Amino acid sequence: MTRLLDSRLPIVAAPMAGGPSTVALARAVASAGGFPFLAGGYKPREALEKEIAAVRAADIAFGVNLFVPSGESVDEAAFAAYAEELRAEADAYGLELDPSPVQDDDGWGEKLALLTEDPVPVVSLTFGLPDRADIAALRRAGTRVIATVTSPGEARLAREAGVDGLVVQGSQAGGHSAVFDGTRDPESITTAALVRRVLQAVDLPLIAAGGVDGPGAVRELLEAGAQAVAVGTLLLRTDEAGTSPAHRAALGSPSFTQTVLTRVFTGRPARALRNGFIDRHQAASIDGYPAVHHLTRSLRAAAGRAGDADRLHLWAGAGWRSAPTGSAADAVEWLTSELD
Ligand SMILES: Cc1cc2nc3c(=O)[nH]c(=O)nc-3n(C[C@H](O)[C@H](O)[C@H](O)COP(=O)(O)O)c2cc1C
């Protein structure tokens, strides 16, 4: 089967938009033998272009991740009611939330144009599949295209759309679930079991992601048939990650005891450390990514500045308790310590 990634070790630094994925992290992971992804999500084309140039200067193989726009609409009345639900949270920071939904496509067309005009080795996609023509354009430019999937059914659709390989993401993963239909939760099944099921459904090379808590999990996922294992949460506390101070502190704090899947922050299922904001709004949360993401953005930014972990989206996978501090290179070495 095709080898998806050119790296010495079967460890992937998963893309983490919103700050954690940095050029420094990509360089550190690559120098340790792993394969890094840059996070293209939430960034304008120009910012992504700069990151690509900086990583290229280090002469390493890398991938770029993009969010696929869903085109789903949001129920305006439900959205307005949710904005009202969050009013007291916003009042705490003297903010006013805009009750009219903002929908955007995260600059898909501009970023696709960048990546087809000036191709990178690998592009991974999350939140569904784009037009077949977009996948074909990236592949024609010489890029390997990888779709993130959460079920055998999504894997079949990705194969039909013409991708080169998959990231198979289990529901224990930190951050947003890649589930194609954001109004559904990903099935609760271990990543290793999901990898086996996907391999029965499609004959594509795959990278496993979700819930990795150390070298034993890496070995297990490779034994299940993955070509490589992607880690996100286990890199969040490393020196080179751009994780915010409040997020770092929460990941190391004994006051957090659980991760949960929630839509409260962005309107799409995501796994986070359970905090007060989730407890207060889980019952009222609505579907509607990216409108809910835009609704809560100023609130989360204010919470981040104030170091208020009770109102922050503390993305974390189920393996968060094992997230090491120190260098990312040491983390990569540790993760491969049980491989022959
Ligand atoms: C803070 C954070 C941000 C993330 N952002 C992205 C992203 O931009 N694109 C993406 O495909 N996945 C994103 N993910 C999911 C990861 O790529 C990966 O699937 C996940 O971290 C694997 O599970 P783990 O966190 O348990 O290792 C993010 C995860 C975290 C924790």
The ligand as an SDF file (V2000), in Angstrom:
LIG
                    3D

 31 33  0  0  0  0  0  0  0  0999 V2000
   -6.5990   22.2220   20.4070 C   0  0  0  0  0  0  0  0  0  0  0  0
   -6.9830   21.3470   19.2530 C   0  0  0  0  0  0  0  0  0  0  0  0
   -7.2120   21.9240   18.0120 C   0  0  0  0  0  0  0  0  0  0  0  0
   -7.5340   21.1140   16.9110 C   0  0  0  0  0  0  0  0  0  0  0  0
   -7.6900   21.6810   15.6740 N   0  0  0  0  0  0  0  0  0  0  0  0
   -7.8510   20.8870   14.5760 C   0  0  0  0  0  0  0  0  0  0  0  0
   -7.8010   21.4270   13.2660 C   0  0  0  0  0  0  0  0  0  0  0  0
   -7.5670   22.6040   13.0650 O   0  0  0  0  0  0  0  0  0  0  0  0
   -8.0030   20.5810   12.2270 N   0  0  0  0  0  0  0  0  0  0  0  0
   -8.2000   19.2310   12.4060 C   0  0  0  0  0  0  0  0  0  0  0  0
   -8.3480   18.4930   11.4230 O   0  0  0  0  0  0  0  0  0  0  0  0
   -8.2410   18.6910   13.6370 N   0  0  0  0  0  0  0  0  0  0  0  0
   -8.0440   19.4830   14.7200 C   0  0  0  0  0  0  0  0  0  0  0  0
   -8.0020   18.9210   15.9630 N   0  0  0  0  0  0  0  0  0  0  0  0
   -8.0640   17.4650   16.0750 C   0  0  0  0  0  0  0  0  0  0  0  0
   -6.6650   16.9020   15.9060 C   0  0  0  0  0  0  0  0  0  0  0  0
   -6.1870   17.1320   14.6070 O   0  0  0  0  0  0  0  0  0  0  0  0
   -6.6150   15.3930   16.1970 C   0  0  0  0  0  0  0  0  0  0  0  0
   -7.5590   14.6880   15.4320 O   0  0  0  0  0  0  0  0  0  0  0  0
   -6.8510   15.1090   17.6700 C   0  0  0  0  0  0  0  0  0  0  0  0
   -6.1380   16.0170   18.4580 O   0  0  0  0  0  0  0  0  0  0  0  0
   -6.4210   13.6950   18.0140 C   0  0  0  0  0  0  0  0  0  0  0  0
   -6.8390   13.3390   19.2880 O   0  0  0  0  0  0  0  0  0  0  0  0
   -5.9920   13.6250   20.6290 P   0  0  0  0  0  0  0  0  0  0  0  0
   -6.1660   15.0760   20.9020 O   0  0  0  0  0  0  0  0  0  0  0  0
   -6.6640   12.7730   21.6390 O   0  0  0  0  0  0  0  0  0  0  0  0
   -4.5630   13.2680   20.3460 O   0  0  0  0  0  0  0  0  0  0  0  0
   -7.6760   19.7150   17.0880 C   0  0  0  0  0  0  0  0  0  0  0  0
   -7.4610   19.1530   18.3460 C   0  0  0  0  0  0  0  0  0  0  0  0
   -7.0960   19.9430   19.4180 C   0  0  0  0  0  0  0  0  0  0  0  0
   -6.8300   19.2820   20.7420 C   0  0  0  0  0  0  0  0  0  0  0  0
  1  2  1  0
  2  3  1  0
  2 30  2  0
  3  4  2  0
  4  5  1  0
  4 28  1  0
  5  6  2  0
  6  7  1  0
  6 13  1  0
  7  8  2  0
  7  9  1  0
  9 10  1  0
 10 11  2  0
 10 12  1  0
 12 13  2  0
 13 14  1  0
 14 15  1  0
 14 28  1  0
 15 16  1  0
 16 17  1  0
 16 18  1  0
 18 19  1  0
 18 20  1  0
 20 21  1  0
 20 22  1  0
 22 23  1  0
 23 24  1  0
 24 25  2  0
 24 26  1  0
 24 27  1  0
 28 29  2  0
 29 30  1  0
 30 31  1  0
M  END
$$$$
